[in-house]
Amino acid sequence: MLTYVERRLLLLIPVLLGITLLVFAALSLAADPTGVILGQHATPEKMEELRQMLGLDQPVYVQYLRFLSHAVRGDLGSSWLTRVPVTQEVLTRFPHTIELTLVSILLAVLCGVTVGVISAVKQYSAIDHAGMVGALAGVSTPIFWLGLMLIALFSVKWKLLPVSGRIDLTLGIDTRTNFYLLETLVRGDWIGFRSALAHLVLPSVALAAYSTALIARMTRSSLLDVIRQDYIRTARAKGLAERVVIYKHALKNALIPVTTVIGLQVGALLGGAVLTETVFSLPGVGGLAVTAIQNGDYPLVNGVVLLVATVFVLVNLVVDVLYAFLDPRIRYS
């Protein structure tokens, strides 16, 4: 197992190199960012001066090699607009995205697996049809539209939940890590915890809708395949209770393909956070990426993409390792 993990970690290097190369190639085809950075003060002379200052007058491969030479030392450069180090900018915003993603995937797993199991056990019943119609609606509904509808109903009309932000600013809560939900929970600050959780409800529901639908459909399909196996018939023939047959014998094996979907959805949720954070005005890396692209702040774009790609690859490694715990027949050499 340890050898397999080490090999996968080594494969992380070429994967990240390929991603950064693609991002650099895409940004090189984009419009000249100097005009956006200078704004109304842009003149051909000032644009050329800024281009030389930022190294944009050099060939793309030279810029890429310079980026790599600094990145291996942990230096991703500084933002072209704020002059703040990219690492500091990204790590300041990333805790907000992590909390949003974790709450969303937890919500998606709990709801998706529950709906999938009930639909499989009650196959072709009204509950099954309702669950699959709901799953179809979740897959078909755009995140930004669902987010706007949730704001219109729960924030504007019924005034039940906050419309934006991470926590009630009047509480005066100061955090060291920007993990509002985690820090308030650890400190026992229940007022702050409820406020942070309330601010996460609507964006988490909007972000989790698509993943919930996928997990529900995969759970139903996988569980239906498993409960038709011979060993499930044997378990029932022994007189075991149906709940024991489903949850102890069938569900564990049915969760293997579901785990793959969950792992992939973590990456999808990180990507979907761009839209969600924009709609709900959340200070995460999604909103940071949108602002960086609009302002032509390429070092910041590279930093966000590199961080998200690293998290995505590591999550998939964790999923692969979990296979061995879910199915004893799986062994990694």
N, C-alpha and C positions, 0 to 999 in steps of 0.2 A: 504493500500500500504506500509506504513512504517513498519508494522508488518511483511509483507512478505519479505521486504528487510533485516530486522534484522535477520529473520530466515535463509535466504540465506547466509548472512554473517557468521552466526554461523556454517552453513554446510561447509563453507570454511575450517574450522579447520580439520575435519576428511579427507577431500579430499587431503589437502596438506600433512597430516600425511601419508596417503596411498601412495602418490607420492614419498615422501622422503624415505619411507620404501622400495618401489620397486627399487629406484635408489641405495640405500645401498645394497640391495640384489644382484643387477646386478653387482655392482662394486666389491663385495666380491668374485664373480666368475671370475673376470678378473685376468690378470697376475699380479704378484707382482710388484708394481710400484717403489720399491726401486732401482731396477736395471736400470730403465729408468732415475730416478732422479740422480743417481750417475754417470751414463754414463760409460766412459772408466775407471773410478777409482773404479768401483764396485768390491768388493771382498766379499766373504761370511761373513767375520767378520764385514766389514763396512755396509753391507746390513742388518745384524742382529741388529747392533747398531742403524741404522736409523729406522728400523722397531719398535724397542722399543721406540725410541724418538717420533715417530709419533703415537704411540699407536696401531700399526697394529698387535702387538703380542697378543692383547686382543681379546676376542670373539666379533663377529659382533654385537650382541645385546648390549654389553657394549659400543662399539664405537657409535652405534646409539643413545643410551640414553644420552651419553655425548654430542653428536651433538645437540640433542633436548634441553638439559639443557642450552646450550649456545644460541641456536637459539631463544628461547622464550625471551631472553634478547636482541635480535637484533645482536648477535655476531655469525657470520657464520664461524669464524676461519680465518686463514691466508693461503695464497697460499704457498704450499710446496716448490715452486721454487723461487718466488720473495720475500716471507715473507711479502708481502703487504696484508692488510686485504681484505678478499673476497668481503665484501660489497663495499669497495672503488673501487676495480677492476671492479666489475660488474656495479656499478652506473656510473663509468667513461665511460664505453663502451655503456651502454644501450641507451643513447640519440641518438646515430647513428642508432641503430636498430629501435628505435621508429620512427624516421623521415623516414627511408626507408619503414617501414611497413605502416605508415599513408599515405605516398604518393602513395604507391602501392595499398592500399585498396581504396583510393579516385579515382585513375585511373581505377581500376577494376569496381567500382560501376558506375562511369560515363559512361564508355564504355559498360559495361555489360548490364545495365538497358536500355541504348539507343538502343543497338542492339536488345535486347529482345523485347522491345516495337515495334520497326519498323518491326521485323520479325512476331510478332503476328498480327499487323494491316495489314501487307502485306502478309498474310499467303499463302504459296505455290507459291509465286512469285519468281523471280530471286534473289531479295534482300534477301528474307527469306532463300532460299537455300544457298546463299553465306554466310549469317550470321551463319547458322548452320554448314556449312563446316569449317568456321573459328573457331567456337567454338570447333568442334571436333579436329581440329589441335592444339588448345590451350590446350585442355585436354591431348592430346597425346604427346606433346613435352616436354622432360625433361628440367628442369630449367638450369642445367649446360650446356647442349648443346646449348640451345637458348642464354644463356649468352655469350658463346664463339663465336657464330655466329654474335651476335650484336657487340662484340669487333672487330672481324675480319672485318666487314663491316664499321661500323660507326667510329671506332677509328683508325684502322690500314690502311684500304684502302682509305676511304674518309676523315679521319682526322677531323670529325665534332664534336665529343664529346670526353671527357677525358676517359681514359681506366680504371683508378682506383683512389682511394683516396676519400676524402670528400670535399676538396676545394683546390684551387690553392695556394700552399704554398708561392709563391712569393708575394702574397697580404699582408702577415704578419698579418692576422686577428687572434685576440686572443679572445676566448669566455670563459665565466665563467661557462656555463652549458653544453657546447659541443653540444647544439642545433644550429648548424651553420645556417640552413635555417631560423629558427624562430628568432634568435638573429639579423642576418643581416637585416631581414625584419622589425623588431621593430625599429632598429636603423636607418633605411632608407639608409643602405649601399647597394645600388642597384648593384654595381659591385660585391661585395661579395655574394649578394643573387643570382645573375645570375650564378656565379661560383659554388656555393653550389647546385643550382638547376640543372646545367648542369652535375655535377658529380652524381646526383641521377637519371638522365633520363634512362640510359641503365640498371642499376640494378633494377629500379622500373618496367620497361617494362618486363624484364625477370621474375621478381618475380610475377607480376600481371597477366601474361598470363593465367595461369591455373585458377585463381579465376575469371577473366573476362569471360572465357568460361563457368564456372559453373553458374555464376550469369546471363549470357545471356540466357542460356538454361532454368533456373528456372523461370526467368521473362517471357519468351515466354510461357512456359507451364502454369504458374499461370494466366497470363493475358488472355490466350485463354479460360481457365475455367470460369473466371469472366465475360467476355463479352458475354457468352452464358446464363447468368442468366436473370431471368425475369425482375429485376429492371433495367437492362441495356436496354432491349427491350422497357421498359416503358419510359426511358429517351429519347431514340431515337424517340419513338412515339410522344413525346411532342414537337418534332421539334428542340431539342438541337443540336448544332453543334457537329460534330464527335469529334473534338478536346476536347470539354468540356466533352463529354461522356467518352472519354478514360482517360484524365488526371485528371478530377475532381471526377468522379464516379467509374471508373474501376481500375485505377492504384493504388489508395490508399489501396483498399482491396487486390489487387494482390501482394502488397509489403510485406504482413505479412509472407508468407513462404520465400520470398526473404531475409527478414531481418534475419531470422534464418541462412540462408546460409552465409550471410555477416558476422554475428557474429562468425560462425565456421571458416570462412576463415581468420579472424584476427589471430586466433591461428595457422592456417595452414601457414600463411605468416611468423609468428614468427619462426616456425619450418623451413620453406623454406629459411629463411634468412641465415641459416647455410651454405647452398650451394652457395647462391648468394654472400654473403660476402667473401667466400673463393675464388670464381671465380674473383670477382672484387677487391679483396684485401682491403675490407672495415674494419675499426677498430670497429666492433660491437661485440655484445655478441655471435653471431654465430661463427665468427672466433675465439673468445676467447674460446668457448666451444670445438671447434676442436683442438686447441692448448693444452687445458687442458687435453683432452682425450689422445692425442698423448704423452704427457709428464707424464701421470699418476697423474695429479694434482687433486685428488679427491675432496678436499674442494671447489675448483673452479667449478668443474662439478656440485656439489650439489647446489652451489649458483646460477648458471645459470638456472638450471632446476627449482629450487624453485621460482625464479623471473618470468620466463616465464609461469609457471603453475599458479601463482597468477594472472598475467595479463589476462591469458586466462579465468579463472573462473570469474573475475570481468567483463570482456567484455560480457560474456554470461549472467551475471546478468543484465547488462545495456540493452541487447537485450530483455530479458524477460520484463523489465519495459517498453520498447518502444512499446510492443504489446498493452498495455492499451491505448496508445496515437493513435496508428494506427487504432485500432478497439474499439470503445466505449462499445461494448458488453462484452469485457474482463475486469473482475474485480478480484483483488487479495485480499484475506481476510487474 
